[in-house]
Amino acid sequence: MSLLPVEIALERLLSGASRRPAETLAIAECAGRVLAAPLMALRTQPPFPASAMDGYAIRAADVETVPVMLTVIGQAPAGLPFDRVVGPGEAVRIFTGGVVPEGSDTVLIQENTRPINGHTVEVTETVVRGKNIRRKGLDFEAGESLLEAGRVLDAAALSLAAAANHARLDVVSRPLVAILATGNELVPPGSEVGPGQIVASNMYGVAAIAREAGARVLDLGIAADRDEAIEAALARAVDADADIIVTIGGASVGDHDLVQQALRAHGAAIDFWKIAMRPGKPLMAGMLGGRHVLGLPGNPVASLVCSHVFLKPLIARLAGRPAPDGPVPGFIGADLPANDLRQDYLRAIAVREGGRLVARPSPIQDSSMLRVLADANALIVRPPHAPAAQAGAPSALLMLR
């Protein structure tokens, strides 16, 4: 089987992915969720002419010449409108958010006045008619479209939805990602590690990437290299109605790599296996009863790099989110040799130097070394057959953080 280019593999992975259905949640539960339908205003905001400042509601014609004395006939604090008409030579003490009384056309800020007593105020500065008044509907009108479908509900969007009087919102339901690690050698963190055993680590990083991308996660644990163990875990994922089944390890060519045959036994159709990528060559993708299957390599770094490149975009498509940011232009900070037929993702530390983003690759790129990945904040993306490059040459950088 020939190696599939990364771009074609990603295109094929996403071609069968569509947005999940909507669910309705209380607005307090919607932070970070994706709006499933356009949001319309249920009310007008502000619903009345409102004062933008603390001061006095007056008629601008009364203060064309200053100083001048006005009679204070009442107050209009927020939530308690003044119920009389303001006449010539009169003023109403008003506070931010208060309803501008009928008859007045301007709010004079209190700094430009001098109270004489509780019933009289001296105006010391003139003011333009209409000043410091928020007109009715200044923010939005009832029935107006406020947010488009697909908007991630951040702080501003949630506040806007609440101001428009929405107590519940239709959001895209989050996809469920079931994650299964495989291998006789794996033990959970905190275990007493025996001869030939290693601590399972990939599953926690993959789960973190999935959650950050907007998914729910079902941890299927560790399955030994036995057909019945792997098939039982796959059955749990199907019973849980997982949208994506992620397997880690067991998808290579060894006698104990049983994941692919277990998937086929469950009725999975494998779309591709092995891609022109380093790290990450043994990546596998397919479908199992309408569920996406993504088989990640067992090498720790390879599984996480493949999660950034393939799992994140797949989750985003299902969750109705914008596609994750792709590589950005940058420069390499060290000489690099010519590349072969596989697209390289080199762990690197990128810094700003003179306005340019310069990434220095780690001298060791072994796909088992998690510490190098934890130190890195970028991946230098080297296309297949890229020629040798000197430090300072341009390169695409996939930012990790």
Legacy VTK file of the C-alpha trace (Angstrom):
# vtk DataFile Version 3.0
C-alpha trace
ASCII
DATASET POLYDATA
POINTS 401 float
0.000 0.000 0.000
1.474 3.350 -1.044
1.740 6.184 1.436
-1.110 8.688 1.222
-0.154 12.394 1.290
-1.231 14.225 4.435
-3.443 16.718 2.584
-5.345 13.963 0.759
-5.692 11.894 3.930
-7.167 14.875 5.799
-9.521 15.672 2.927
-10.787 12.094 2.858
-11.176 12.023 6.637
-13.294 15.177 6.655
-15.315 14.409 3.503
-17.688 12.137 5.407
-17.980 14.344 8.484
-20.997 16.572 9.075
-22.180 18.722 11.940
-23.937 16.992 14.801
-27.597 17.836 15.631
-28.584 20.621 17.990
-29.589 20.481 21.624
-31.234 23.147 23.772
-29.480 24.215 26.957
-29.932 26.832 29.643
-27.845 29.853 28.745
-25.710 29.393 31.878
-24.511 26.068 30.409
-23.593 27.413 26.973
-20.163 28.961 27.509
-17.825 27.742 24.802
-20.577 25.957 22.888
-21.427 26.541 19.234
-24.665 28.265 18.242
-26.730 25.917 16.072
-29.065 28.493 14.520
-29.085 32.260 13.959
-30.011 34.157 17.120
-32.748 36.784 16.856
-33.447 39.528 19.372
-36.586 38.912 21.435
-36.687 42.529 22.622
-35.396 46.004 21.851
-32.311 47.249 23.686
-32.479 49.728 25.248
-36.289 49.530 25.354
-36.561 53.273 26.044
-34.424 56.416 25.726
-31.909 55.949 28.530
-29.442 58.209 30.265
-25.789 57.429 29.565
-24.566 59.461 32.538
-25.426 60.616 36.023
-26.768 64.163 35.903
-29.975 66.031 35.056
-32.589 65.475 32.365
-33.315 68.920 30.913
-34.461 70.814 27.835
-31.395 71.993 25.867
-33.187 75.250 25.043
-33.149 76.153 28.749
-29.335 76.192 28.969
-28.321 78.043 25.803
-27.037 80.798 28.073
-25.246 80.007 31.329
-25.141 80.279 34.219
-28.820 79.543 34.677
-30.951 78.174 37.508
-33.286 75.188 36.979
-35.922 73.809 39.327
-35.399 70.159 40.233
-38.819 68.471 40.185
-37.878 64.848 40.916
-35.580 61.916 40.321
-35.279 59.133 37.700
-33.029 56.355 39.016
-32.604 53.175 36.937
-35.735 51.073 37.177
-37.942 53.882 38.585
-39.101 56.181 35.773
-40.210 59.749 36.542
-43.905 59.972 35.642
-44.329 63.678 34.869
-43.477 65.864 31.889
-40.425 68.114 32.194
-41.420 71.697 31.434
-39.468 74.917 30.719
-36.923 75.754 33.421
-37.241 72.329 35.024
-34.825 69.456 35.552
-35.019 65.861 36.805
-32.127 64.293 38.680
-31.280 61.189 36.594
-28.850 58.323 36.896
-27.139 56.070 34.348
-29.693 53.711 32.831
-32.655 55.763 33.966
-35.566 56.469 31.604
-35.243 59.944 30.087
-38.476 61.727 31.147
-40.958 63.009 28.609
-40.397 66.657 27.782
-36.605 66.531 28.269
-34.253 66.115 25.346
-30.775 66.154 26.904
-28.857 64.855 29.898
-26.525 67.366 31.519
-23.665 65.679 33.394
-23.528 66.482 37.085
-19.958 67.818 36.793
-21.348 70.804 34.848
-23.795 71.768 37.585
-23.761 73.179 41.097
-26.602 72.125 43.403
-27.992 75.128 45.299
-30.403 73.167 47.466
-32.617 70.113 47.095
-34.893 71.923 44.621
-32.569 74.126 42.589
-29.463 73.464 40.483
-27.176 75.968 38.769
-26.041 75.005 35.257
-22.466 76.162 34.566
-21.906 74.753 31.028
-24.028 74.636 27.898
-24.815 71.279 26.285
-25.796 70.076 22.807
-29.361 68.846 22.380
-29.579 65.023 22.689
-26.279 64.707 24.523
-25.794 61.688 26.832
-29.008 59.961 25.770
-29.020 56.421 24.421
-31.853 56.267 21.951
-34.368 53.418 22.072
-33.002 50.465 20.078
-29.450 51.847 19.967
-27.992 48.365 20.524
-30.558 46.233 18.709
-34.231 46.061 17.733
-36.656 43.206 18.425
-36.506 40.684 15.561
-33.034 41.730 14.492
-30.471 39.004 13.732
-27.709 39.203 16.346
-25.490 36.116 15.982
-24.902 33.724 13.101
-25.039 29.957 13.382
-21.596 28.576 14.086
-20.599 31.353 16.482
-18.655 30.053 19.447
-20.439 31.442 22.481
-17.784 33.490 24.224
-18.369 36.052 26.974
-19.616 38.803 24.644
-21.912 36.512 22.644
-23.450 35.011 25.791
-24.060 38.441 27.294
-25.687 39.598 24.059
-27.955 36.541 23.989
-28.999 37.182 27.581
-29.650 40.885 26.881
-31.856 39.792 23.987
-33.908 37.843 26.577
-32.884 34.285 25.654
-32.956 31.960 28.654
-32.150 28.875 26.541
-30.078 28.465 23.407
-29.868 25.928 20.591
-26.273 24.729 20.416
-24.504 22.001 18.474
-24.264 18.882 20.592
-20.697 17.967 21.430
-19.255 14.892 19.721
-18.260 11.952 21.887
-14.730 10.639 21.374
-14.025 7.160 22.735
-10.308 6.536 23.307
-8.779 3.078 23.573
-5.121 2.380 24.262
-3.863 -1.090 23.316
-0.834 -3.114 24.284
0.221 -5.833 26.708
3.070 -3.641 27.867
0.903 -0.741 29.068
0.010 -0.023 32.692
-1.847 3.006 34.128
0.068 5.881 35.730
0.802 5.197 39.386
1.308 1.471 38.806
4.262 -0.553 39.934
5.983 -1.048 36.593
7.160 -4.582 35.950
9.767 -5.921 33.515
9.033 -4.926 29.937
6.141 -2.683 30.943
5.711 1.028 30.268
3.316 3.619 31.671
0.467 4.524 29.313
0.669 8.238 28.498
-0.747 8.870 25.025
-4.383 8.485 25.999
-4.270 11.422 28.398
-2.753 13.789 25.873
-5.151 12.680 23.143
-8.085 13.168 25.527
-6.862 16.666 26.387
-6.627 17.584 22.709
-10.136 16.220 22.126
-11.620 18.218 24.995
-9.847 21.405 23.917
-11.322 20.904 20.443
-14.864 20.768 21.895
-15.553 17.058 22.392
-16.696 14.880 25.253
-14.377 11.973 26.032
-15.065 8.361 26.947
-11.979 6.633 28.335
-12.077 2.984 27.289
-8.920 2.255 29.236
-6.199 -0.148 28.128
-6.928 -3.304 26.155
-4.440 -6.154 26.088
-3.299 -7.529 22.730
-6.115 -10.046 22.525
-8.936 -10.031 20.013
-11.616 -10.432 22.671
-10.270 -7.543 24.794
-10.135 -5.146 21.860
-13.535 -6.198 20.545
-15.127 -5.763 23.991
-13.767 -2.218 24.186
-15.048 -1.439 20.699
-18.463 -2.754 21.720
-18.479 -0.320 24.651
-17.768 2.549 22.274
-20.613 1.487 19.995
-23.009 1.083 22.928
-22.093 4.592 24.113
-22.912 5.920 20.624
-19.460 7.454 20.211
-19.036 9.712 17.203
-15.311 9.013 16.939
-13.482 5.900 18.075
-9.789 6.581 18.596
-7.455 3.653 19.022
-3.842 4.121 20.075
-1.296 1.545 18.970
-1.892 -1.868 17.468
-2.326 -0.565 13.916
1.100 -1.389 12.513
2.255 -4.637 10.877
3.390 -6.772 13.827
1.876 -10.107 14.813
0.359 -8.459 17.913
-1.133 -5.447 16.088
-4.724 -6.623 16.232
-6.740 -3.400 16.097
-7.385 -3.390 12.373
-8.653 -6.958 12.267
-10.835 -6.326 15.333
-12.348 -3.310 13.618
-13.022 -5.291 10.461
-14.602 -8.051 12.535
-16.966 -5.401 13.910
-17.893 -4.361 10.374
-15.612 -1.357 9.997
-14.617 -0.158 6.551
-10.994 1.035 6.530
-10.547 3.966 4.182
-6.788 4.370 4.420
-3.829 3.101 6.392
-0.296 4.508 6.318
0.340 8.100 5.320
3.370 10.047 4.124
3.962 11.707 7.473
6.694 11.701 10.105
5.915 11.054 12.886
2.650 9.247 12.221
3.111 6.891 9.269
0.803 4.075 10.533
-2.262 6.339 10.897
-5.502 4.545 10.036
-8.973 5.927 9.274
-12.326 4.403 8.496
-15.987 4.134 9.473
-17.793 1.778 11.825
-21.576 1.931 11.565
-21.611 5.674 10.880
-18.866 6.336 13.436
-15.491 7.693 12.507
-12.532 5.515 13.402
-9.087 7.007 13.794
-6.226 4.638 14.554
-3.297 6.560 15.998
0.280 5.294 16.163
1.509 3.902 19.455
4.557 6.123 19.651
3.661 8.905 22.103
4.765 11.890 20.025
3.291 10.437 16.841
-0.100 9.946 18.484
-0.203 13.547 19.715
1.064 15.105 16.480
-1.515 13.098 14.518
-4.192 14.270 16.968
-3.288 17.891 16.238
-3.269 17.327 12.474
-6.255 14.969 12.086
-8.355 14.593 15.243
-8.783 18.314 15.963
-10.148 19.150 12.469
-12.483 16.146 12.602
-13.898 17.195 15.975
-14.264 20.779 14.746
-16.272 19.603 11.728
-18.608 17.506 13.877
-18.954 20.242 16.505
-19.749 22.964 13.976
-16.633 24.907 14.932
-14.295 26.790 12.623
-11.417 24.681 11.381
-8.379 24.868 13.670
-5.669 27.305 12.702
-3.344 25.849 10.105
0.373 26.449 9.696
1.588 30.048 9.730
4.570 31.560 7.882
7.846 31.533 9.758
11.544 30.819 9.459
13.807 28.009 10.582
16.544 28.714 13.090
18.919 25.901 12.080
20.124 24.128 8.937
17.922 21.214 7.870
18.756 18.348 5.498
16.751 17.454 2.419
13.509 15.623 3.130
12.332 12.284 1.746
8.841 11.280 0.593
7.207 11.879 4.021
5.977 15.238 5.335
7.920 16.095 8.468
6.560 17.717 11.639
9.641 18.761 13.588
9.277 19.769 17.217
10.650 23.254 17.697
10.665 26.307 19.929
9.459 29.400 18.061
10.280 32.931 19.216
9.882 36.412 17.782
13.152 37.853 16.536
13.096 41.258 14.858
9.430 40.882 13.968
9.950 37.396 12.469
8.769 34.077 13.911
11.856 31.870 14.070
11.607 28.187 15.026
14.621 26.220 16.234
14.093 22.459 15.913
15.151 20.065 18.614
18.325 18.242 17.593
16.657 14.905 18.459
13.263 14.123 16.916
12.708 10.567 18.159
8.952 9.945 18.317
9.165 8.415 21.798
10.444 11.612 23.457
7.556 13.407 25.107
9.748 15.885 26.954
10.863 17.411 23.653
7.220 17.811 22.632
6.307 19.350 25.993
9.089 21.906 25.559
8.068 22.704 21.978
5.521 25.355 21.086
5.575 24.731 17.336
6.039 22.092 14.662
8.137 22.920 11.615
6.216 21.496 8.635
8.569 20.205 5.936
6.803 19.010 2.772
7.828 15.802 1.010
11.059 16.056 -0.986
11.849 19.517 0.444
15.441 20.426 -0.441
18.065 21.102 2.181
17.509 24.479 3.847
19.779 26.831 5.735
18.948 28.694 8.922
16.810 31.699 8.064
14.923 29.955 5.280
11.121 30.372 5.267
8.997 27.498 6.523
5.438 26.762 7.606
4.962 26.465 11.367
2.083 24.712 13.093
1.738 26.461 16.454
0.940 24.255 19.426
0.649 26.964 22.058
LINES 1 402
401 0 1 2 3 4 5 6 7 8 9 10 11 12 13 14 15 16 17 18 19 20 21 22 23 24 25 26 27 28 29 30 31 32 33 34 35 36 37 38 39 40 41 42 43 44 45 46 47 48 49 50 51 52 53 54 55 56 57 58 59 60 61 62 63 64 65 66 67 68 69 70 71 72 73 74 75 76 77 78 79 80 81 82 83 84 85 86 87 88 89 90 91 92 93 94 95 96 97 98 99 100 101 102 103 104 105 106 107 108 109 110 111 112 113 114 115 116 117 118 119 120 121 122 123 124 125 126 127 128 129 130 131 132 133 134 135 136 137 138 139 140 141 142 143 144 145 146 147 148 149 150 151 152 153 154 155 156 157 158 159 160 161 162 163 164 165 166 167 168 169 170 171 172 173 174 175 176 177 178 179 180 181 182 183 184 185 186 187 188 189 190 191 192 193 194 195 196 197 198 199 200 201 202 203 204 205 206 207 208 209 210 211 212 213 214 215 216 217 218 219 220 221 222 223 224 225 226 227 228 229 230 231 232 233 234 235 236 237 238 239 240 241 242 243 244 245 246 247 248 249 250 251 252 253 254 255 256 257 258 259 260 261 262 263 264 265 266 267 268 269 270 271 272 273 274 275 276 277 278 279 280 281 282 283 284 285 286 287 288 289 290 291 292 293 294 295 296 297 298 299 300 301 302 303 304 305 306 307 308 309 310 311 312 313 314 315 316 317 318 319 320 321 322 323 324 325 326 327 328 329 330 331 332 333 334 335 336 337 338 339 340 341 342 343 344 345 346 347 348 349 350 351 352 353 354 355 356 357 358 359 360 361 362 363 364 365 366 367 368 369 370 371 372 373 374 375 376 377 378 379 380 381 382 383 384 385 386 387 388 389 390 391 392 393 394 395 396 397 398 399 400
